[in-house]
């Protein structure tokens, strides 16, 4: 319940204040969102498997976002940012769909 209230408050605050993302951060935000989604789906899968640990989830969430952003930053510095961004999205996308399939199997036994 607390998470749902926090989500609603965050959405309302975003609609009221209309925050802007700095230009230098814009290339990294989509990658960070995909990395965060990977951690969330992994946490949901662990919860259904009965092995969820909140400390592991928080560390995984932060580490996924930081590592993904660093890989894209390194790619930008090397001049191959678009290719590494695509690679990060593909790898994390595969993990997200794998976790989604496991969640589906748990919920629907199919």
Beta strands, then each sheet from edge to edge (+ up, - down):
end
